[in-house]
Amino acid sequence: MLQKRTFKVLTAIPKRDGGHWWMRCGAGHTNKDDSINVYLDVIPRDLKFTLRELDEEDYRRREAYRTAHGGEPGAPPPEGAPPSSDAPPF
């Protein structure tokens, strides 16, 4: 079985001082044929983006987030958890 790789999609945002700030703008995943699907949350103004494979630090941050927030983003809260404050108002 092939190892499924996960990518972060980044774009460079120019600063006033001439430098750049890297903004995460999506995710990417490999397929069985080793092609990559890219999912953009935003479209970079200059339409340029970079794919970087997730590293150990990214995996640690993701695991810490999941632990602190009760699992996968979008998953139902654990049994007996208080209602979320970001729930829709209806």
C-alpha positions as CSV (number, residue, x, y, z in Angstrom):
1,M,0.0,0.0,0.0
2,L,1.3,3.4,-0.9
3,Q,1.9,6.0,1.8
4,K,-0.7,8.8,1.5
5,R,1.1,12.1,1.8
6,T,-0.5,15.3,3.0
7,F,0.5,18.8,1.9
8,K,-0.1,22.4,3.1
9,V,-0.7,25.0,0.4
10,L,1.1,28.3,1.0
11,T,1.2,31.6,-0.7
12,A,3.6,34.6,-0.2
13,I,2.0,37.8,0.9
14,P,4.3,40.9,0.3
15,K,5.0,43.1,3.4
16,R,5.5,46.8,3.3
17,D,9.1,46.4,4.3
18,G,9.8,44.3,1.2
19,G,9.7,40.9,2.8
20,H,7.1,38.2,2.6
21,W,4.7,36.6,5.0
22,W,3.6,33.0,4.2
23,M,-0.1,32.4,4.5
24,R,-1.6,28.9,4.5
25,C,-4.4,28.8,1.9
26,G,-5.3,25.2,1.5
27,A,-4.4,21.5,1.6
28,G,-3.3,18.8,-0.8
29,H,-3.4,15.0,-0.7
30,T,-1.8,12.3,-3.0
31,N,-3.9,9.8,-4.9
32,K,-3.3,6.1,-5.7
33,D,-1.6,7.1,-9.0
34,D,0.7,9.6,-7.1
35,S,-1.1,12.6,-8.5
36,I,-2.0,15.4,-6.0
37,N,-5.4,16.9,-5.4
38,V,-5.2,20.5,-4.2
39,Y,-8.0,22.1,-2.2
40,L,-7.8,25.9,-1.9
41,D,-9.6,27.8,0.9
42,V,-8.7,31.1,-0.7
43,I,-7.3,32.0,-4.1
44,P,-4.0,33.8,-4.0
45,R,-4.2,37.3,-5.7
46,D,-1.2,36.5,-8.0
47,L,-2.5,32.9,-8.5
48,K,0.9,31.5,-7.3
49,F,1.1,29.0,-4.5
50,T,3.6,26.4,-3.0
51,L,3.0,22.9,-1.8
52,R,5.0,21.7,1.2
53,E,4.6,18.3,2.7
54,L,3.5,18.4,6.4
55,D,6.4,18.0,8.8
56,E,6.6,16.7,12.3
57,E,5.8,20.2,13.8
58,D,2.6,20.4,11.7
59,Y,1.5,17.0,12.9
60,R,2.3,18.0,16.6
61,R,0.2,21.1,16.2
62,R,-2.7,19.2,14.6
63,E,-2.7,16.6,17.4
64,A,-2.6,19.3,20.1
65,Y,-5.5,21.1,18.4
66,R,-7.5,17.9,18.3
67,T,-6.8,17.0,21.9
68,A,-7.7,20.5,23.1
69,H,-10.9,20.7,21.0
70,G,-12.2,17.2,21.4
71,G,-11.2,15.4,18.1
72,E,-11.4,16.0,14.4
73,P,-12.6,19.5,13.2
74,G,-16.2,19.2,12.3
75,A,-16.7,16.0,14.4
76,P,-19.5,15.9,16.9
77,P,-18.5,16.8,20.5
78,P,-17.7,14.0,22.9
79,E,-20.6,12.7,25.1
80,G,-21.5,15.1,27.9
81,A,-19.4,18.0,26.4
82,P,-20.8,21.5,26.9
83,P,-22.5,23.1,23.9
84,S,-20.1,24.8,21.5
85,S,-20.1,28.6,21.5
86,D,-19.6,28.7,17.7
87,A,-22.8,26.8,17.0
88,P,-25.2,28.5,14.5
89,P,-27.8,30.8,16.2
90,F,-30.8,28.8,14.8
